[in-house]
């Protein structure tokens, strides 16, 4: 952790101190607020529970917040949340990664309606193929969660949920159409409802943008000074039927497609790639008795990527089968017993030496509330083809000091199985001017990455004030270095590294009648414990030690205005910590006006001061840009 505090740090800390001091008198000075409805969270325990009852560091991004996104991608929306950072390779259409509490992008499990979409080929999620317009909410669970979901959940879990709960509601429809900088056009429409046992939803979206140059002159291999745009189409839907009280069957579907320009140098034209992400689920939820609920689920996800620049393509298919039994032992004690099977199938233009892997899993989750004491315990075993058994566990405890204050502590373990590329990439020989110039081959002897995460938290909450402090440590061993080369530049993947990520997150939110103030500050030390010979530093790649976020919103009758400020500290773009990317500050403005209950307009102005910055060395980020959206509701 840094030993000195700069001006930005002091400014942000003063905001938290001021909020804490004045929150005790705010209620007397401001009009009585309308209490906020508590969110329903399913990801933290794999069963529905109120957000206030969740143990751990959890955030829900609701539909209202997603509607303010404007031209922002899902990754950019996530990066505005505490404990999260991201990088982009030159625009929302390009390869993007999300760092949750400093963990690698492939170490965060990403779900769509509970179905995992992490690539079996490259490990991360295809963030560029997901459109926020077709999302109902996003749930973020921070900290190792493999004892709930198995592989990949070292940093945490991001669950993208596309459908509303199935309670009765009249038919409603909505639509959006907007235009903004870089020739960006977006439109979306949808409908949903629930009646007579049936619940349904359907939404679609399309986007088109001329974009900006993905690379700059620092990227000597790929630089090409043209505009790199994209075309995107997404469709999501759900259909369910409650054929008897306590018995429901449901289907969900998500399908998104991205045609994305990129830069491949002056002689690689046209340079573009095609990405498709799909996720489907079929679920039967049945109350067998008053204390036993059975949930059967089949899920299927598929990714497909074709890079027309370099002539490569790959796809991966994942099928999951889940039987979850939820038992009510007592009014405030619940146990879930889970059996799962995951089948992974990979196809690559390089013809992997092995193209399939199966995982059979069993897990138990216990939740108990005993007055002011709250406990959750998880244990899980994953038997993976070629690895045998991977056992993980988690234990969380919260104590209500009074109605406002809660203190808690958690400990969890996690793991990530290597990707098909890490293990089974066939021998590929490189040549330069006809001479051998090295090679790459996968390593089937790789071990899974493993982690141990501990955290402590303190939370204060009333109808108008929400304060939080979380301190955590995640120690990861057997980190996979994808390119370990000998003197002849013959390379492979090896378990070479260990990492320790320590951090502190402060959050605050205060309502003053029609005004809401928000702030968060992240202090993190993401350290490589085994810097390789010749490396001068030990900071993990592309992770800042400090991130500060401030936000304000105010409503005046039908008009709502807001401002966002974000500071991200310096980062390094290489493991040797020699290629420095400077810190940057961004100021965004938002406004919305409701002409009636059915028609409104929203405006988002990102990077108001036109800062020149980068999140990946040699790749551009957008300058000052504006997006105007017209919304229709009925």
C-alpha positions in Angstrom: 0.0 0.0 0.0 1.3 3.5 -0.7 2.8 5.2 2.3 2.1 8.8 1.1 -1.1 10.5 0.1 -1.4 12.7 -2.9 -3.8 15.6 -3.4 -6.4 13.4 -5.1 -6.3 10.9 -2.2 -6.8 13.7 0.3 -9.7 15.2 -1.7 -11.5 11.8 -1.9 -10.9 11.0 1.8 -12.3 14.3 2.7 -15.5 13.4 0.9 -15.9 10.3 2.9 -15.2 12.0 6.2 -17.7 14.8 5.3 -20.4 12.3 4.4 -19.9 10.3 7.6 -20.1 13.5 9.8 -23.1 15.1 8.2 -25.1 11.9 7.6 -26.4 12.1 11.2 -28.1 15.4 10.6 -29.1 15.0 6.9 -32.4 13.4 7.7 -33.5 16.4 9.8 -32.4 18.9 7.1 -33.7 17.2 3.9 -37.3 16.2 2.9 -38.3 12.7 3.9 -37.0 10.4 1.1 -38.9 7.6 -0.6 -37.3 4.4 0.8 -35.5 2.5 -1.9 -36.7 -1.0 -2.7 -34.1 -3.6 -1.7 -32.6 -5.5 -4.7 -33.0 -9.3 -5.1 -29.6 -11.0 -5.5 -29.2 -14.6 -6.6 -25.5 -14.9 -7.4 -24.1 -14.7 -3.9 -25.7 -17.9 -2.6 -27.3 -19.3 -5.8 -30.7 -18.6 -4.3 -32.8 -15.5 -4.3 -32.3 -13.2 -1.2 -32.5 -9.5 -0.4 -29.3 -7.5 -1.1 -29.3 -6.3 2.6 -29.1 -10.0 3.7 -26.2 -11.0 1.4 -22.9 -11.8 3.1 -20.0 -10.4 1.3 -19.1 -7.6 -1.0 -21.9 -7.5 -3.6 -23.2 -4.8 -6.0 -26.3 -4.8 -8.2 -26.3 -2.5 -11.3 -30.0 -2.1 -12.0 -31.9 -1.3 -15.2 -32.1 2.4 -14.3 -28.3 2.6 -14.1 -27.9 0.7 -17.4 -30.2 3.1 -19.2 -27.8 5.9 -18.3 -25.0 4.1 -20.1 -25.5 5.9 -23.5 -22.6 4.9 -25.7 -20.7 3.1 -22.9 -20.0 -0.7 -23.2 -20.7 -3.2 -20.5 -17.0 -3.2 -19.6 -17.0 0.6 -19.2 -20.2 0.4 -17.0 -18.5 -2.2 -14.8 -15.3 0.0 -14.5 -17.4 2.6 -12.8 -18.1 0.2 -9.9 -15.8 -0.1 -6.8 -13.0 -2.6 -7.1 -13.1 -2.9 -10.9 -10.8 -1.7 -13.7 -10.7 -2.5 -17.4 -8.7 -2.2 -20.6 -9.7 -1.8 -24.2 -7.7 -2.5 -27.3 -8.9 0.6 -29.2 -12.7 0.9 -28.8 -15.8 -1.0 -27.6 -15.6 -3.4 -30.5 -12.1 -4.6 -29.7 -10.6 -7.2 -27.3 -11.5 -6.0 -23.8 -10.6 -7.3 -20.3 -12.1 -6.6 -16.8 -10.1 -6.7 -13.6 -12.1 -7.5 -10.5 -10.2 -6.7 -7.4 -7.0 -6.9 -9.5 -7.5 -10.4 -10.7 -6.7 -11.2 -14.3 -9.6 -11.0 -16.8 -9.6 -14.8 -17.1 -9.8 -15.1 -13.3 -13.3 -13.6 -13.1 -16.3 -15.9 -13.9 -18.8 -14.3 -16.2 -22.4 -15.6 -16.4 -25.4 -14.8 -18.6 -28.6 -15.8 -16.8 -26.4 -18.2 -14.7 -24.7 -19.8 -17.7 -20.9 -19.4 -17.8 -19.6 -17.7 -21.0 -15.9 -17.6 -20.2 -14.0 -18.7 -23.3 -12.6 -22.2 -23.2 -10.1 -21.0 -25.8 -8.7 -17.8 -24.3 -10.2 -17.7 -20.8 -11.9 -14.2 -20.7 -15.4 -13.1 -21.8 -16.3 -11.6 -25.1 -17.3 -8.3 -23.6 -17.4 -6.6 -27.0 -20.3 -8.9 -28.0 -22.6 -7.9 -25.1 -25.0 -5.0 -25.5 -26.2 -3.3 -22.2 -29.5 -2.4 -24.0 -30.7 -6.0 -23.7 -29.7 -6.5 -20.0 -32.1 -6.2 -17.0 -29.4 -6.0 -14.3 -25.9 -7.1 -13.4 -24.8 -8.7 -10.2 -21.2 -8.5 -9.0 -19.8 -10.8 -6.3 -16.3 -9.8 -5.3 -13.8 -12.3 -3.8 -13.0 -15.9 -4.6 -16.3 -17.8 -5.3 -15.1 -21.2 -6.7 -16.9 -22.9 -3.8 -20.1 -21.7 -5.4 -19.4 -21.9 -9.1 -16.1 -23.8 -9.7 -13.3 -22.8 -12.1 -12.4 -19.2 -13.0 -14.0 -17.4 -10.0 -10.7 -16.3 -8.4 -11.5 -12.6 -8.5 -15.2 -13.0 -8.2 -18.4 -13.4 -10.4 -20.2 -11.1 -12.8 -23.7 -12.4 -13.5 -25.5 -10.6 -16.5 -29.2 -11.1 -16.1 -31.5 -10.5 -19.0 -35.0 -11.2 -17.7 -37.3 -9.8 -15.0 -38.7 -11.8 -12.1 -41.9 -13.7 -13.0 -44.5 -11.9 -10.8 -47.7 -10.8 -12.5 -47.4 -7.5 -14.3 -49.2 -5.9 -17.3 -47.7 -5.8 -20.8 -45.1 -3.1 -21.1 -43.1 -2.0 -24.1 -40.1 0.3 -24.6 -37.8 1.6 -27.3 -34.7 3.7 -27.7 -33.1 5.5 -30.6 -29.9 7.5 -30.2 -27.0 9.2 -32.1 -23.7 10.4 -31.0 -20.0 11.2 -31.7 -18.0 9.0 -34.1 -21.1 8.4 -36.1 -22.5 6.2 -33.4 -26.1 5.1 -33.9 -28.0 2.8 -31.5 -31.5 1.6 -31.3 -33.3 -1.0 -29.1 -36.8 -2.2 -28.4 -38.5 -4.7 -26.1 -41.6 -5.9 -24.3 -42.4 -7.9 -21.2 -45.2 -9.0 -19.1 -46.6 -11.7 -16.8 -50.2 -12.9 -16.5 -52.2 -16.1 -15.9 -49.1 -18.0 -15.1 -47.2 -17.0 -18.1 -44.2 -14.6 -18.1 -42.4 -13.4 -21.2 -39.9 -10.9 -22.4 -38.3 -10.1 -25.7 -35.7 -7.4 -26.6 -33.4 -6.6 -29.5 -30.8 -4.0 -30.3 -28.6 -2.8 -33.0 -25.7 -0.4 -33.1 -23.4 1.1 -35.8 -20.4 3.3 -35.4 -17.7 4.8 -37.6 -15.4 4.7 -34.6 -11.9 6.1 -34.2 -8.4 4.6 -34.9 -7.8 1.7 -32.6 -4.1 2.2 -32.5 -1.5 5.0 -32.3 2.1 5.3 -33.5 3.4 3.7 -30.3 2.0 0.4 -31.6 4.6 -0.1 -34.3 3.3 -3.5 -35.5 -0.5 -2.8 -35.8 -0.7 1.0 -36.3 -2.9 2.2 -39.2 -4.4 5.7 -39.1 -7.9 4.9 -40.2 -11.2 4.9 -38.3 -12.2 1.5 -36.9 -16.0 1.1 -36.4 -18.4 -1.7 -35.8 -21.9 -3.1 -36.3 -23.6 -5.0 -33.5 -26.9 -6.9 -33.2 -28.3 -8.5 -30.1 -31.4 -10.4 -29.2 -32.6 -11.7 -25.8 -35.8 -13.3 -24.7 -37.4 -15.4 -22.0 -40.6 -17.5 -21.7 -41.9 -19.1 -18.6 -45.1 -20.8 -17.3 -46.2 -21.4 -13.7 -48.3 -24.4 -14.4 -49.1 -25.0 -10.7 -48.4 -23.0 -7.5 -44.7 -23.7 -6.7 -43.9 -25.2 -10.1 -42.4 -23.1 -12.9 -40.6 -23.9 -16.2 -38.6 -21.3 -18.0 -36.5 -20.7 -21.1 -34.0 -17.8 -21.7 -32.0 -17.0 -24.8 -29.2 -14.5 -25.5 -27.6 -14.0 -29.0 -25.3 -11.2 -29.9 -23.1 -10.5 -32.9 -20.3 -8.0 -33.5 -18.6 -7.1 -36.8 -15.6 -5.1 -35.6 -12.9 -3.2 -37.4 -9.3 -3.4 -36.0 -5.8 -2.4 -37.0 -3.4 -4.9 -38.3 -0.8 -2.6 -39.9 -0.7 -0.8 -43.2 -0.6 -4.0 -45.3 -3.4 -6.0 -43.5 -6.5 -4.6 -45.1 -9.3 -5.0 -44.7 -8.7 -5.6 -40.9 -11.8 -6.8 -39.0 -13.1 -9.7 -36.9 -16.5 -11.3 -36.4 -17.6 -12.3 -32.9 -20.8 -14.1 -31.8 -21.8 -14.9 -28.2 -24.8 -17.1 -27.4 -26.3 -18.4 -24.1 -29.4 -20.4 -23.5 -31.0 -22.0 -20.4 -34.0 -24.2 -19.7 -35.0 -24.4 -16.0 -37.6 -26.3 -14.0 -38.2 -25.0 -10.5 -40.5 -27.2 -8.3 -41.5 -27.0 -4.7 -41.6 -30.7 -3.8 -42.7 -29.9 -0.3 -42.9 -26.9 1.9 -39.2 -27.3 2.9 -37.8 -28.9 -0.3 -37.3 -27.1 -3.7 -35.8 -28.8 -6.7 -34.2 -26.8 -9.5 -33.2 -28.6 -12.7 -31.3 -26.6 -15.3 -29.7 -27.2 -18.7 -27.5 -24.5 -20.1 -25.7 -24.0 -23.3 -23.3 -21.3 -24.3 -21.3 -20.9 -27.5 -18.7 -18.4 -28.7 -17.4 -18.1 -32.3 -14.7 -15.7 -33.4 -13.3 -15.3 -36.9 -10.4 -12.9 -37.4 -10.4 -11.9 -41.1 -7.2 -9.9 -40.6 -5.0 -13.0 -39.8 -7.2 -15.8 -41.2 -7.7 -17.5 -37.8 -11.0 -18.7 -36.3 -12.1 -20.6 -33.3 -15.3 -21.6 -31.4 -16.1 -23.2 -28.1 -19.3 -24.9 -26.8 -20.2 -25.4 -23.2 -23.1 -27.5 -22.0 -24.0 -27.6 -18.3 -26.4 -29.8 -16.4 -27.4 -28.8 -12.9 -29.6 -30.3 -10.2 -29.9 -28.0 -7.2 -32.0 -28.9 -4.1 -32.8 -26.2 -1.7 -33.9 -27.3 1.8 -35.4 -25.2 4.5 -34.1 -26.7 7.8 -35.8 -24.0 9.9 -37.3 -20.6 9.2 -33.9 -19.0 9.1 -31.7 -21.9 8.1 -31.2 -23.1 4.5 -29.1 -25.7 2.8 -28.5 -26.1 -1.0 -27.1 -29.4 -2.4 -25.8 -29.1 -6.0 -24.8 -31.6 -8.6 -23.4 -30.2 -11.9 -21.7 -31.4 -15.0 -19.9 -29.2 -17.5 -19.0 -30.3 -21.0 -16.5 -28.2 -22.9 -15.8 -28.6 -26.6 -13.3 -26.6 -28.6 -12.7 -26.0 -32.3 -9.7 -24.0 -33.5 -8.1 -23.4 -36.9 -4.8 -24.6 -35.4 -6.3 -28.1 -34.6 -5.7 -28.6 -30.9 -4.3 -31.9 -29.8 -7.2 -32.3 -27.3 -10.6 -30.6 -28.0 -12.8 -31.8 -25.1 -13.0 -31.6 -21.3 -15.6 -32.6 -18.8 -16.1 -31.5 -15.2 -18.4 -33.2 -12.6 -19.1 -31.2 -9.5 -20.8 -31.5 -6.2 -21.4 -28.7 -3.7 -23.1 -27.7 -0.5 -24.2 -24.2 0.6 -25.5 -23.4 4.1 -27.0 -20.1 5.2 -28.2 -19.4 8.7 -29.5 -16.3 10.5 -29.4 -16.3 14.3 -30.6 -13.0 15.6 -27.8 -10.5 14.9 -25.5 -13.3 13.7 -25.4 -14.4 10.0 -23.4 -17.3 8.5 -22.8 -18.7 5.1 -20.6 -21.8 4.4 -19.8 -23.3 1.0 -17.9 -26.4 0.0 -17.5 -27.8 -3.5 -15.5 -30.4 -5.4 -14.8 -30.3 -9.1 -13.5 -33.4 -10.9 -11.9 -32.2 -14.1 -10.7 -34.4 -17.0 -7.0 -34.6 -16.7 -6.8 -33.0 -13.3 -8.7 -35.1 -10.8 -10.4 -33.3 -7.9 -10.2 -29.6 -7.1 -11.8 -28.9 -3.7 -12.7 -25.3 -2.6 -14.5 -23.8 0.4 -15.8 -20.6 1.7 -17.0 -19.2 5.1 -18.6 -15.8 5.8 -19.9 -14.3 9.0 -21.7 -11.0 9.6 -22.7 -9.4 13.0 -25.3 -6.7 13.2 -24.0 -4.3 15.8 -27.3 -2.4 15.6 -29.9 -1.6 13.0 -27.5 0.5 11.0 -24.0 -1.1 11.5 -22.8 -4.5 10.3 -19.3 -6.0 10.6 -18.2 -9.1 8.7 -15.4 -11.4 7.7 -15.0 -14.0 5.0 -12.5 -16.5 3.8 -12.7 -18.3 0.4 -10.5 -20.4 -1.9 -10.6 -20.4 -5.7 -9.0 -22.0 -8.8 -8.8 -21.6 -12.5 -8.2 -24.5 -14.9 -5.9 -23.6 -17.9 -7.5 -22.9 -21.2 -7.3 -25.2 -24.3 -4.8 -22.8 -25.8 -2.6 -22.9 -22.7 -2.5 -26.7 -22.8 -3.2 -28.1 -26.2 -2.1 -25.5 -28.8 -0.2 -27.5 -31.5 3.4 -26.8 -32.3 3.6 -23.7 -34.5 7.0 -22.8 -36.0 7.8 -19.2 -36.8 10.1 -18.0 -39.6 11.8 -14.8 -40.5 13.3 -14.4 -44.0 13.0 -18.2 -44.4 15.0 -19.0 -41.2 13.5 -20.5 -38.1 12.6 -17.8 -35.6 11.1 -19.6 -32.7 8.0 -21.6 -32.0 5.0 -22.0 -29.6 3.4 -25.1 -28.2 0.9 -25.7 -25.4 1.8 -27.4 -22.2 -0.5 -30.3 -21.1 1.3 -30.5 -17.8 0.1 -27.1 -16.5 -1.4 -27.0 -13.0 -4.6 -25.0 -12.2 -4.1 -21.5 -10.7 -5.2 -21.5 -7.1 -6.1 -18.7 -4.6 -6.9 -17.9 -1.0 -8.9 -14.8 -0.3 -9.7 -13.2 3.0 -11.6 -10.0 3.7 -13.1 -7.9 6.4 -15.9 -5.4 6.0 -17.9 -2.7 7.9 -21.2 -1.4 6.6 -23.5 1.4 7.7 -27.0 1.8 6.1 -30.1 3.9 6.6 -32.8 5.1 4.2 -30.6 8.0 3.2 -27.0 6.9 3.9 -24.8 4.0 2.8 -21.2 3.7 3.9 -18.8 0.8 3.4 -15.3 -0.3 4.1 -13.8 -3.5 2.8 -10.2 -4.7 3.2 -9.0 -7.8 1.4 -6.1 -10.0 0.5 -6.0 -12.6 -2.3 -2.9 -14.8 -2.6 -2.6 -16.6 -6.0 -0.2 -19.4 -6.8 0.7 -21.3 -9.9 -0.1 -18.3 -12.1 0.2 -19.2 -15.7 2.7 -17.3 -17.8 1.5 -17.8 -21.4 4.9 -17.3 -23.0 8.0 -18.7 -21.4 10.8 -18.8 -24.0 14.3 -20.3 -24.2 17.4 -18.8 -25.9 16.0 -20.0 -29.3 12.7 -18.3 -28.7 10.9 -21.7 -28.5 8.0 -20.8 -26.2 5.3 -22.5 -24.1 3.0 -21.8 -21.1 4.3 -22.5 -17.6 3.3 -22.1 -14.0 5.9 -19.5 -13.0 4.4 -16.9 -10.9 2.8 -16.1 -7.5 0.8 -13.0 -6.8 -0.5 -11.2 -3.7 -3.3 -8.6 -4.2 -4.1 -6.5 -1.1 -6.6 -3.8 -1.2 -8.9 -1.3 0.6 -12.2 -0.1 -0.8 -14.2 2.8 0.6 -17.8 3.5 -0.6 -20.3 6.2 0.4 -23.7 7.3 -0.9 -25.9 10.0 0.6 -29.4 11.1 -0.4 -30.4 14.8 0.3 -34.0 14.9 -0.9 -33.7 15.1 -4.7 -29.9 15.0 -4.7 -27.7 11.9 -4.4 -24.0 12.0 -3.9 -21.8 8.9 -4.4 -18.1 8.3 -3.9 -15.7 5.3 -3.8 -11.9 5.0 -3.4 -9.8 1.9 -4.2 -6.3 1.5 -2.9 -4.7 -1.7 -4.1 -1.2 -3.3 -4.2 -1.3 -5.9 -7.0 2.1 -7.5 -6.6 3.9 -10.3 -8.6 5.7 -12.2 -5.9 8.1 -13.8 -8.3 9.4 -11.2 -10.8 11.5 -13.0 -13.4 15.2 -12.4 -13.8 16.0 -9.0 -15.3 12.6 -7.5 -14.3 12.9 -4.2 -12.4 9.4 -4.2 -10.9 6.7 -6.4 -9.6 3.4 -4.7 -10.3 0.8 -6.8 -12.1 0.1 -5.6 -15.7 -2.4 -2.8 -16.4 -3.6 -2.5 -12.8 -3.6 0.9 -11.0 -2.9 1.2 -7.3 -5.5 4.0 -6.9 -8.9 4.6 -8.4 -11.3 7.3 -7.2 -14.9 7.8 -8.4 -17.2 10.7 -7.5 -20.8 11.1 -8.7 -23.7 13.5 -8.2 -27.3 13.5 -9.4 -30.0 16.0 -8.9 -33.7 16.0 -10.0 -35.7 19.1 -10.7 -39.2 18.1 -11.6 -38.9 16.3 -14.9 -35.2 17.1 -15.4 -32.4 15.1 -13.9 -28.7 16.2 -14.2 -25.6 14.4 -13.1 -21.8 14.5 -13.1 -19.2 11.8 -12.8 -15.5 12.1 -12.0 -13.0 9.2 -12.2 -9.3 9.2 -11.5 -7.2 6.1 -12.4 -3.5 6.0 -11.3 -0.6 5.0 -13.4 -0.2 1.4 -14.7 2.4 -0.7 -16.4 1.8 -2.5 -19.7 4.5 -5.1 -19.4 5.5 -7.6 -16.7 9.0 -6.0 -16.4 7.3 -2.7 -15.3 9.3 -0.6 -17.9 6.4 0.6 -20.1 4.5 3.1 -18.0 1.0 4.4 -18.8 0.3 7.6 -16.9 -2.7 8.2 -14.7 -5.7 10.1 -15.9 -8.9 11.9 -14.8 -12.2 11.8 -16.6 -15.2 14.1 -16.2 -18.6 13.0 -17.6 -21.9 14.8 -17.6 -25.4 13.4 -17.9 -28.9 14.8 -18.2 -32.4 13.4 -18.7 -35.7 15.0 -19.3 -39.2 13.3 -19.2 -41.6 15.0 -21.6 -44.3 12.7 -20.2 -44.5 9.4 -18.5 -44.0 7.8 -21.9 -41.4 9.9 -23.7 -38.0 11.2 -22.5 -34.5 12.1 -23.7 -31.1 11.3 -22.2 -27.8 12.9 -22.9 -24.3 11.6 -21.9 -21.2 13.6 -22.5 -18.1 11.5 -21.8 -14.5 12.8 -21.3 -15.7 16.4 -21.2 -12.2 17.8 -21.1 -11.0 15.7 -24.0 -8.2 13.9 -22.1 -5.7 11.9 -24.1 -5.2 8.6 -22.3 -4.8 4.9 -22.8 -5.8 1.7 -21.0 -3.5 -0.5 -23.1 -0.2 0.7 -24.5 -0.4 1.6 -28.2 -4.2 1.6 -28.3 -6.5 4.7 -28.3 -9.4 5.5 -26.1 -12.2 7.9 -27.1 -11.8 11.6 -26.8 -14.6 14.0 -25.9 -17.9 12.4 -27.1 -21.6 13.0 -26.8 -24.6 10.7 -27.2 -28.3 11.7 -27.3 -31.0 9.0 -26.7 -34.7 9.3 -27.1 -36.7 6.8 -25.0 -40.3 5.6 -25.4 -42.2 3.6 -22.8 -45.7 2.3 -22.5 
